[in-house]
Amino acid sequence: MAEYPINKGIGRPVEFKGLKAQYLFIFCGGLLALFVLFVILYMVGIDQWVCIGFGVASSSVLVWQTFALNARYGEHGLMKLGATRSHPRYLINRRRITRLFKRKRKEETT
């Protein structure tokens, strides 16, 4: 009879080498985009060592920035940052202050 391991990570975010949630998708998508760009540059006819240098430099910057964002903002930090940018910094009330404290009078019917 075959034995299957129990998944004990139910309800927890996806994690790989310390990268959590959206940072993992940013990391994978960025590396895929850099690989496609590397292939395009190579097929255009740019020198092989220039392409390799560009690929190594840009991928190391991508890895460094992704881990820095993960350490700075945490698991849900980028979503919170995006939410705070969509809200106004302050609310403006253009009514006069005295008008705010006045009671409304009932209109008399005749």
Secondary structure in CASP SS format (residue, H / E / C, confidence):
PFRMAT SS
TARGET T0000
AUTHOR 0000-0000-0000
METHOD secondary structure of the structure
MODEL  1
M C 1.00
A C 1.00
E C 1.00
Y C 1.00
P C 1.00
I C 1.00
N C 1.00
K C 1.00
G C 1.00
I C 1.00
G C 1.00
R C 1.00
P C 1.00
V C 1.00
E E 1.00
F E 1.00
K C 1.00
G C 1.00
L E 1.00
K E 1.00
A C 1.00
Q H 1.00
Y H 1.00
L H 1.00
F H 1.00
I H 1.00
F H 1.00
C H 1.00
G H 1.00
G H 1.00
L H 1.00
L H 1.00
A H 1.00
L H 1.00
F H 1.00
V H 1.00
L H 1.00
F H 1.00
V H 1.00
I H 1.00
L H 1.00
Y H 1.00
M H 1.00
V H 1.00
G C 1.00
I C 1.00
D C 1.00
Q H 1.00
W H 1.00
V H 1.00
C H 1.00
I H 1.00
G H 1.00
F H 1.00
G H 1.00
V H 1.00
A H 1.00
S H 1.00
S H 1.00
S H 1.00
V H 1.00
L H 1.00
V H 1.00
W H 1.00
Q H 1.00
T H 1.00
F H 1.00
A H 1.00
L H 1.00
N H 1.00
A H 1.00
R H 1.00
Y H 1.00
G C 1.00
E C 1.00
H C 1.00
G H 1.00
L H 1.00
M H 1.00
K H 1.00
L H 1.00
G H 1.00
A H 1.00
T H 1.00
R H 1.00
S H 1.00
H C 1.00
P C 1.00
R C 1.00
Y C 1.00
L C 1.00
I C 1.00
N C 1.00
R C 1.00
R C 1.00
R C 1.00
I H 1.00
T H 1.00
R H 1.00
L H 1.00
F H 1.00
K C 1.00
R C 1.00
K C 1.00
R C 1.00
K C 1.00
E C 1.00
E C 1.00
T C 1.00
T C 1.00
END
